[in-house]
């Protein structure tokens, strides 16, 4: 019985992530500030998601030099 419950929980997680990935394509993902929705989803799934993940990636690749926002 425990195996069935584990499979059902795993399937639900896969379905939920697939649905969340559809929302991640939304235009707000490309903002330089994370929206409250993406912050909450990040907290729920335990990893950066949506515009929150984009902001973290952008911060890690930004450099203070020519051609950056620091100019």
C-alpha positions in Angstrom: 0.0 0.0 0.0 2.9 2.4 0.8 4.3 1.9 -2.7 1.0 2.9 -4.3 0.9 6.1 -2.2 4.5 6.9 -3.1 3.7 6.5 -6.8 0.6 8.6 -6.6 2.5 11.4 -4.7 5.3 11.3 -7.3 2.8 11.4 -10.2 1.1 14.4 -8.6 4.4 16.2 -8.3 5.2 15.6 -11.9 1.8 16.9 -13.0 2.1 19.9 -10.8 5.6 20.8 -12.1 4.4 20.4 -15.7 1.5 22.8 -15.0 3.9 25.2 -13.3 6.2 25.1 -16.3 3.4 26.3 -18.5 2.9 29.3 -16.3 6.7 30.0 -16.3 6.5 30.9 -20.0 4.4 34.0 -19.1 6.0 37.4 -20.0 6.5 38.4 -16.3 9.3 35.8 -16.2 11.6 38.2 -17.9 11.3 40.9 -15.3 14.4 41.9 -13.3 12.3 41.7 -10.1 10.7 38.6 -8.9 6.9 38.7 -8.6 5.1 37.5 -5.4 3.7 34.5 -7.2 7.1 33.2 -8.3 8.5 33.8 -4.8 5.7 31.7 -3.3 6.1 28.9 -5.8 9.9 29.0 -5.2 9.2 28.5 -1.5 6.7 25.7 -2.1 8.9 23.6 -4.4 12.2 24.4 -2.7 14.1 25.7 -5.8 14.1 28.9 -7.8 11.3 29.1 -10.3 9.9 31.5 -12.9 11.0 35.2 -12.7 12.6 34.5 -9.3 15.0 31.9 -11.0 15.6 34.3 -13.9 16.6 37.1 -11.5 19.0 34.8 -9.6 20.6 33.7 -13.0 20.8 37.3 -14.2 22.5 38.4 -10.9 25.1 35.6 -11.2 25.9 36.6 -14.8 25.9 40.4 -14.4 29.3 42.1 -14.2 30.2 45.7 -13.6 31.7 46.6 -16.9 31.0 47.9 -20.3 27.6 46.8 -21.7 26.1 46.1 -18.3 23.4 47.9 -16.3 26.1 49.5 -14.2 27.0 51.8 -17.0 
